[in-house]
Amino acid sequence: MRIEQLEYITAVTRLGSLRRAAEELHLSQPALSETVRNLERELGVDLLERKRSGAKMSAEGRELLPHIVNVLDAVDRLRGAAGEQHRISRMVRVGTVNAATVPLLIPAVREFRATHPATQVEVVGAQQSEIHRTLLEGGFDLGLVNHLEGDDVAADFDSTELLRGRPVVCVRPDSPLASLPVVPVSELLAEPLIAMRSGYVMHRYVHRLLGDREPSFSYSTDGAEMGKLMVAEGLGATVLPDFSVIGDPLERQGSIVCRPLADDSTRVLLMLQRRKAESVPQAAHDLHEAFVARAAALGGTVTGRP
């Protein structure tokens, strides 16, 4: 068994495709496939489920994945202790629903990079279900997801609450809704609504908020960042957690504003999650701590402006 075999199998798991993994690793696909097959024969386990749509970790592979991660982390520590100056550091991967990108995610990553200059950070936008699946498969080290207060937290993860905010209506400053101190649902229904796609917590929240009522017109989009851009371009209003709007560059330059919803006490929680494991790679642990420290500096909220 060779270290690169373990690195290759984690690359295939993360990317979901032998072809994409081969491209990233600068190998031919047949060579990569044969290397993985050799590891499977040596272990006596089919680590991957191979389908036309791609390759993903098998149930047996998921059971072995924590051990593979631990071996790679131990190799990193050994190389560091030996003083190898030119080693390639492992990448830390973060899945995010694009919440609190400016006040939390970017400062935390910046702080982490200042102390880990050789470690790459990959930030991937995804729906919560995909983040959970990829965390379990080892493709993400950390996940940033929204929860509505009172939601059950998945028992498969170590979860830390970072921020607590409220849903707000995000509009252009020239929208009639911007002149209101709070926005009644009846007024929201009169505007074109930019809704998150099914699978996002804010989609579920808005569906619950509106009940059987329909907005004048609605769009559907993937994630808060696209929703804010659509608002800034005058397509309508969207509903997001306040920590995804306040401090955003579009808000700072006056292209969008946010207003609270009338008669709504819902709280949205931004949670940092990681797969439960006996050992956590040091870089992933340090980035986790950077997120926690940044959230503490924000006081657990980024509210403070209407």
Long-range contacts (C-beta under 8 A, 24 or more apart in sequence): 1-39, 1-42, 1-43, 3-71, 3-72, 3-75, 4-35, 5-35, 5-36, 5-38, 5-39, 6-39, 6-68, 6-71, 6-72, 7-72, 8-32, 8-35, 8-36, 8-39, 9-36, 9-39, 9-47, 9-48, 9-61, 9-68, 10-65, 10-68, 10-69, 10-72, 10-138, 12-36, 12-48, 12-55, 13-48, 13-56, 13-57, 13-61, 13-65, 13-137, 13-138, 13-139, 14-93, 14-134, 14-138, 14-139, 15-139, 16-54, 16-55, 16-56, 16-139, 17-54, 17-55, 18-50, 18-54, 18-55, 56-137, 57-137, 57-138, 62-136, 62-137, 62-138, 65-137, 65-138, 66-138, 66-275, 66-277, 66-278, 66-279, 68-138, 69-138, 69-277, 69-279, 69-281, 70-278, 70-279, 72-281, 73-279, 73-281, 73-282, 76-281, 76-282, 77-282, 87-118, 89-116, 89-118, 89-119, 89-120, 89-283, 90-119, 90-281, 90-283, 91-119, 91-120, 91-121, 91-122, 92-119, 92-120, 92-121, 92-122, 92-141, 92-142, 92-281, 92-283, 92-284, 92-287, 93-121, 93-122, 93-124, 93-139, 93-140, 93-141, 93-142, 94-121, 94-122, 94-123, 94-124, 94-140, 94-141, 94-142, 94-143, 94-144, 94-287, 95-124, 95-125, 95-126, 95-130, 95-131, 95-134, 95-135, 95-140, 95-142, 95-143, 95-144, 96-123, 96-124, 96-125, 96-126, 96-131, 96-143, 96-144, 96-145, 97-125, 97-126, 97-127, 97-128, 97-131, 97-144, 97-145, 97-146, 97-200, 97-201, 97-223, 97-224, 98-125, 98-223, 98-224, 98-225, 98-244, 99-144, 99-145, 99-146, 99-224, 99-241, 99-243, 99-244, 99-270, 100-144, 100-162, 100-163, 100-241, 100-243, 100-244, 100-270, 100-302, 101-224, 101-225, 101-244, 101-248, 102-247, 102-248, 102-249, 103-243, 103-246, 103-247, 103-298, 103-302, 104-162, 104-163, 104-243, 104-270, 104-291, 104-294, 104-295, 104-298, 104-302, 105-144, 105-291, 107-294, 108-287, 108-290, 108-291, 108-293, 108-294, 109-287, 109-290, 111-290, 111-293, 111-294, 112-286, 112-287, 112-290, 115-286, 116-283, 116-286, 116-287, 119-283, 121-287, 125-222, 125-223, 125-225, 127-197, 127-199, 127-200, 127-222, 128-199, 128-200, 128-201, 129-199, 131-273, 132-156, 132-157, 132-273, 135-273, 135-274, 135-275, 136-275, 138-275, 141-274, 141-281, 141-283, 141-284, 141-287, 142-272, 142-273, 142-274, 142-284, 142-287, 142-288, 142-291, 143-272, 143-273, 143-274, 144-270, 144-271, 144-272, 144-273, 144-291, 145-201, 145-270, 145-271, 145-273, 146-200, 146-201, 146-202, 146-241, 146-268, 146-269, 146-270, 146-271, 147-201, 147-268, 147-269, 147-270, 147-271, 148-201, 148-204, 148-205, 148-266, 148-267, 148-268, 148-269, 149-266, 149-267, 149-268, 149-269, 151-201, 151-269, 153-271, 154-273, 156-275, 156-276, 157-273, 157-274, 157-275, 157-276, 158-273, 158-274, 158-275, 158-276, 159-271, 159-272, 159-273, 160-271, 160-272, 160-273, 160-288, 160-291, 160-292, 161-269, 161-270, 161-271, 161-300, 162-270, 162-271, 162-272, 162-291, 162-292, 162-295, 162-300, 163-243, 163-269, 163-270, 163-295, 163-298, 163-300, 163-301, 163-302, 164-267, 164-268, 164-269, 164-270, 164-300, 164-301, 165-241, 165-242, 165-243, 165-267, 165-268, 165-270, 165-301, 165-302, 165-303, 166-241, 166-242, 166-260, 166-261, 166-264, 166-266, 166-267, 166-268, 166-303, 167-202, 167-205, 167-209, 167-239, 167-240, 167-241, 167-242, 167-260, 167-261, 167-264, 167-266, 167-268, 168-239, 168-240, 168-241, 168-242, 168-245, 168-258, 168-259, 168-260, 168-261, 169-237, 169-238, 169-239, 169-258, 169-259, 169-260, 169-261, 170-227, 170-228, 170-231, 170-237, 170-238, 170-239, 170-240, 170-245, 170-256, 170-257, 170-258, 171-231, 171-237, 171-256, 171-257, 171-258, 171-259, 172-231, 172-232, 172-234, 172-255, 172-256, 172-257, 173-254, 173-255, 173-256, 173-257, 175-237, 177-237, 177-259, 178-257, 178-259, 180-259, 181-259, 181-306, 182-259, 182-260, 182-261, 182-262, 183-259, 183-260, 183-261, 183-262, 184-261, 184-262, 184-263, 185-209, 185-210, 185-213, 185-261, 185-262, 188-215, 188-237, 188-239, 188-261, 189-213, 189-214, 189-215, 189-216, 190-215, 190-216, 191-215, 191-216, 191-236, 191-237, 192-216, 192-217, 192-218, 192-219, 192-235, 192-236, 192-237, 193-217, 193-218, 193-219, 193-236, 193-237, 193-238, 193-239, 194-218, 194-219, 194-221, 194-227, 194-230, 194-231, 194-235, 194-236, 194-237, 194-238, 195-219, 195-220, 195-221, 195-238, 195-239, 196-220, 196-221, 196-222, 196-223, 196-224, 196-227, 196-238, 197-221, 197-222, 201-268, 202-239, 202-240, 202-241, 202-268, 205-239, 205-266, 205-268, 206-239, 209-239, 209-261, 209-264, 228-256, 231-256, 232-256, 241-268, 241-270, 242-302, 242-303, 243-268, 243-270, 243-301, 243-302, 243-303, 246-302, 246-303, 246-304, 246-305, 247-302, 258-306, 259-306, 260-306, 270-295
